[in-house]
Amino acid sequence: MIDKPSAGDASELEWFKSSYSSSGDGNDCVEVATTPHAVHVRDSKDIRRPPLAHAPAAWAVFVAYAARR
């Protein structure tokens, strides 16, 4: 899997957080946005930093692995 900063304007993406994310301030998780060719991930505490882009297949492997933990 190759992680790299996303190209383009991340503000144009539709970001969402996990339904499991529920801290007191609501800002301590990652956000995800999908496009046909990439899954973009960013830190919700600092959205000015560029998000990482993952191939959809690599993201699916990561999610399956994380779900088993």
N, CA, C and O atoms as a DFTB+ gen file, in Angstrom:
276 C
 N C O
     1  1       0.845      -1.174       0.000
     2  2       0.000       0.000       0.000
     3  2       0.882       1.226       0.000
     4  3       1.841       1.310       0.767
     5  1       0.569       2.154      -0.838
     6  2       1.306       3.407      -0.905
     7  2       0.410       4.511      -0.382
     8  3      -0.690       4.731      -0.888
     9  1       0.895       5.202       0.635
    10  2       0.169       6.348       1.173
    11  2       0.813       7.595       0.610
    12  3       2.039       7.713       0.592
    13  1       0.009       8.513       0.159
    14  2       0.547       9.756      -0.349
    15  2      -0.464      10.860      -0.103
    16  3      -1.663      10.599      -0.015
    17  1       0.011      12.085       0.008
    18  2      -0.945      13.185       0.154
    19  2      -1.874      13.235      -1.052
    20  3      -1.456      12.993      -2.184
    21  1      -3.119      13.547      -0.797
    22  2      -4.100      13.652      -1.875
    23  2      -3.811      14.860      -2.744
    24  3      -3.402      15.911      -2.252
    25  1      -4.023      14.703      -4.012
    26  2      -3.911      15.836      -4.921
    27  2      -5.252      16.538      -4.992
    28  3      -6.291      15.912      -4.779
    29  1      -5.245      17.796      -5.282
    30  2      -6.498      18.522      -5.435
    31  2      -6.948      19.170      -4.147
    32  3      -6.231      19.198      -3.147
    33  1      -8.147      19.684      -4.204
    34  2      -8.711      20.424      -3.085
    35  2      -9.565      19.499      -2.227
    36  3     -10.636      19.067      -2.651
    37  1      -9.092      19.196      -1.023
    38  2      -9.803      18.282      -0.127
    39  2     -11.135      18.857       0.338
    40  3     -12.008      18.105       0.772
    41  1     -11.307      20.163       0.259
    42  2     -12.567      20.758       0.702
    43  2     -13.722      20.392      -0.229
    44  3     -14.885      20.538       0.147
    45  1     -13.417      19.921      -1.430
    46  2     -14.461      19.524      -2.371
    47  2     -14.983      18.120      -2.103
    48  3     -15.979      17.707      -2.697
    49  1     -14.329      17.389      -1.223
    50  2     -14.735      16.027      -0.911
    51  2     -15.830      16.025       0.155
    52  3     -15.938      16.969       0.937
    53  1     -16.631      14.980       0.187
    54  2     -17.662      14.829       1.208
    55  2     -17.112      13.930       2.315
    56  3     -17.011      12.715       2.145
    57  1     -16.757      14.539       3.448
    58  2     -16.098      13.852       4.557
    59  2     -17.125      13.295       5.540
    60  3     -18.179      13.892       5.757
    61  1     -16.801      12.140       6.133
    62  2     -17.648      11.596       7.193
    63  2     -16.788      10.936       8.253
    64  3     -15.653      10.532       7.998
    65  1     -17.358      10.835       9.457
    66  2     -16.695      10.191      10.590
    67  2     -17.417       8.887      10.910
    68  3     -18.577       8.697      10.545
    69  1     -16.721       8.006      11.588
    70  2     -17.314       6.757      12.023
    71  2     -18.420       7.013      13.034
    72  3     -18.343       7.950      13.830
    73  1     -19.434       6.183      12.999
    74  2     -20.493       6.279      14.003
    75  2     -19.976       5.876      15.380
    76  3     -20.631       6.149      16.385
    77  1     -18.818       5.232      15.442
    78  2     -18.202       4.857      16.714
    79  2     -17.429       6.008      17.338
    80  3     -16.984       5.902      18.481
    81  1     -17.268       7.072      16.632
    82  2     -16.522       8.221      17.127
    83  2     -17.450       9.094      17.959
    84  3     -18.349       9.746      17.428
    85  1     -17.223       9.097      19.269
    86  2     -18.130       9.855      20.122
    87  2     -17.420      10.354      21.372
    88  3     -17.771       9.949      22.481
    89  1     -16.452      11.204      21.218
    90  2     -15.791      11.782      22.379
    91  2     -16.560      13.027      22.813
    92  3     -17.539      13.424      22.181
    93  1     -16.106      13.621      23.881
    94  2     -16.766      14.808      24.398
    95  2     -16.792      15.972      23.433
    96  3     -17.811      16.651      23.315
    97  1     -15.678      16.221      22.728
    98  2     -15.653      17.366      21.822
    99  2     -15.939      16.990      20.377
   100  3     -16.102      17.872      19.534
   101  1     -16.003      15.693      20.073
   102  2     -16.349      15.258      18.728
   103  2     -15.283      15.500      17.677
   104  3     -15.563      15.405      16.482
   105  1     -14.069      15.811      18.098
   106  2     -13.024      16.159      17.138
   107  2     -11.810      15.249      17.189
   108  3     -10.773      15.613      16.635
   109  1     -11.879      14.104      17.812
   110  2     -10.673      13.296      17.938
   111  2     -10.745      11.991      17.163
   112  3     -10.625      10.909      17.738
   113  1     -10.937      12.094      15.892
   114  2     -10.964      10.897      15.069
   115  2     -10.484      11.233      13.666
   116  3     -10.107      12.367      13.369
   117  1     -10.509      10.236      12.828
   118  2     -10.198      10.473      11.424
   119  2     -11.496      10.650      10.656
   120  3     -12.559      10.197      11.083
   121  1     -11.390      11.304       9.537
   122  2     -12.517      11.462       8.629
   123  2     -12.142      10.800       7.311
   124  3     -10.968      10.750       6.945
   125  1     -13.125      10.304       6.613
   126  2     -12.910       9.577       5.364
   127  2     -13.799      10.179       4.282
   128  3     -14.942      10.562       4.534
   129  1     -13.255      10.251       3.085
   130  2     -14.020      10.661       1.902
   131  2     -13.650       9.708       0.773
   132  3     -12.477       9.380       0.596
   133  1     -14.625       9.272       0.024
   134  2     -14.350       8.328      -1.057
   135  2     -14.566       8.968      -2.420
   136  3     -15.436       9.821      -2.599
   137  1     -13.768       8.544      -3.355
   138  2     -13.913       8.889      -4.762
   139  2     -13.787       7.581      -5.538
   140  3     -13.421       6.569      -4.942
   141  1     -14.068       7.554      -6.812
   142  2     -13.975       6.295      -7.550
   143  2     -12.587       5.644      -7.511
   144  3     -12.481       4.420      -7.593
   145  1     -11.533       6.440      -7.388
   146  2     -10.187       5.882      -7.479
   147  2      -9.379       5.963      -6.200
   148  3      -8.227       5.531      -6.177
   149  1      -9.959       6.513      -5.122
   150  2      -9.189       6.653      -3.883
   151  2     -10.109       6.794      -2.673
   152  3     -11.250       7.245      -2.771
   153  1      -9.560       6.389      -1.531
   154  2     -10.194       6.651      -0.241
   155  2      -9.273       7.634       0.461
   156  3      -8.102       7.338       0.702
   157  1      -9.801       8.796       0.786
   158  2      -9.019       9.865       1.396
   159  2      -9.265       9.845       2.901
   160  3     -10.402       9.699       3.349
   161  1      -8.188       9.992       3.682
   162  2      -8.275       9.949       5.137
   163  2      -7.554      11.165       5.696
   164  3      -6.443      11.488       5.275
   165  1      -8.203      11.848       6.662
   166  2      -7.562      13.007       7.284
   167  2      -7.830      13.016       8.784
   168  3      -8.755      12.369       9.276
   169  1      -7.002      13.761       9.487
   170  2      -7.140      13.957      10.927
   171  2      -8.166      15.056      11.161
   172  3      -7.984      16.180      10.694
   173  1      -9.230      14.749      11.871
   174  2     -10.292      15.737      12.069
   175  2      -9.860      16.901      12.961
   176  3     -10.508      17.947      12.972
   177  1      -8.769      16.723      13.707
   178  2      -8.291      17.822      14.561
   179  2      -7.525      18.879      13.773
   180  3      -7.406      20.020      14.218
   181  1      -7.011      18.509      12.617
   182  2      -6.220      19.448      11.818
   183  2      -6.522      19.225      10.338
   184  3      -5.728      18.617       9.622
   185  1      -7.657      19.712       9.891
   186  2      -8.085      19.457       8.512
   187  2      -7.309      20.280       7.493
   188  3      -7.495      20.104       6.288
   189  1      -6.440      21.178       7.959
   190  2      -5.612      21.947       7.016
   191  2      -4.486      21.103       6.450
   192  3      -3.976      21.391       5.367
   193  1      -4.095      20.062       7.175
   194  2      -3.043      19.174       6.667
   195  2      -3.607      18.350       5.522
   196  3      -4.793      18.018       5.522
   197  1      -2.775      18.017       4.550
   198  2      -3.296      17.245       3.407
   199  2      -3.696      15.831       3.837
   200  3      -2.994      15.200       4.627
   201  1      -4.803      15.343       3.327
   202  2      -5.205      13.966       3.647
   203  2      -4.334      12.961       2.911
   204  3      -3.637      13.305       1.957
   205  1      -4.381      11.722       3.365
   206  2      -3.706      10.631       2.670
   207  2      -4.699       9.986       1.720
   208  3      -5.894       9.919       2.010
   209  1      -4.206       9.516       0.593
   210  2      -5.045       8.818      -0.378
   211  2      -4.618       7.354      -0.433
   212  3      -3.429       7.047      -0.519
   213  1      -5.595       6.461      -0.382
   214  2      -5.345       5.023      -0.432
   215  2      -6.125       4.431      -1.597
   216  3      -7.218       4.892      -1.926
   217  1      -5.562       3.424      -2.206
   218  2      -6.310       2.685      -3.229
   219  2      -7.497       2.012      -2.549
   220  3      -7.354       1.523      -1.429
   221  1      -8.658       1.971      -3.189
   222  2      -9.828       1.343      -2.556
   223  2      -9.573      -0.090      -2.079
   224  3     -10.052      -0.478      -1.014
   225  1      -8.833      -0.870      -2.848
   226  2      -8.549      -2.254      -2.442
   227  2      -7.694      -2.289      -1.174
   228  3      -7.926      -3.118      -0.294
   229  1      -6.721      -1.406      -1.078
   230  2      -5.877      -1.345       0.119
   231  2      -6.691      -0.923       1.335
   232  3      -6.496      -1.454       2.428
   233  1      -7.605       0.030       1.152
   234  2      -8.467       0.472       2.255
   235  2      -9.359      -0.681       2.724
   236  3      -9.562      -0.855       3.926
   237  1      -9.889      -1.461       1.793
   238  2     -10.751      -2.589       2.144
   239  2      -9.978      -3.615       2.980
   240  3     -10.521      -4.170       3.935
   241  1      -8.735      -3.865       2.628
   242  2      -7.902      -4.798       3.408
   243  2      -7.673      -4.239       4.810
   244  3      -7.757      -4.984       5.787
   245  1      -7.387      -2.950       4.925
   246  2      -7.168      -2.333       6.228
   247  2      -8.432      -2.420       7.087
   248  3      -8.352      -2.792       8.258
   249  1      -9.582      -2.087       6.533
   250  2     -10.831      -2.111       7.297
   251  2     -11.134      -3.532       7.766
   252  3     -11.546      -3.723       8.910
   253  1     -10.941      -4.519       6.918
   254  2     -11.169      -5.911       7.317
   255  2     -10.228      -6.306       8.459
   256  3     -10.643      -6.978       9.403
   257  1      -8.986      -5.896       8.372
   258  2      -8.014      -6.183       9.435
   259  2      -8.425      -5.489      10.737
   260  3      -8.430      -6.115      11.797
   261  1      -8.769      -4.202      10.660
   262  2      -9.141      -3.443      11.857
   263  2     -10.413      -4.016      12.503
   264  3     -10.541      -4.005      13.728
   265  1     -11.326      -4.502      11.708
   266  2     -12.581      -5.056      12.246
   267  2     -12.333      -6.316      13.066
   268  3     -13.125      -6.651      13.947
   269  1     -11.248      -7.009      12.783
   270  2     -10.929      -8.229      13.537
   271  2     -10.224      -7.926      14.851
   272  3     -10.038      -8.833      15.662
   273  1      -9.834      -6.703      15.082
   274  2      -9.079      -6.324      16.290
   275  2      -9.977      -5.920      17.394
   276  3      -9.507      -5.573      18.477
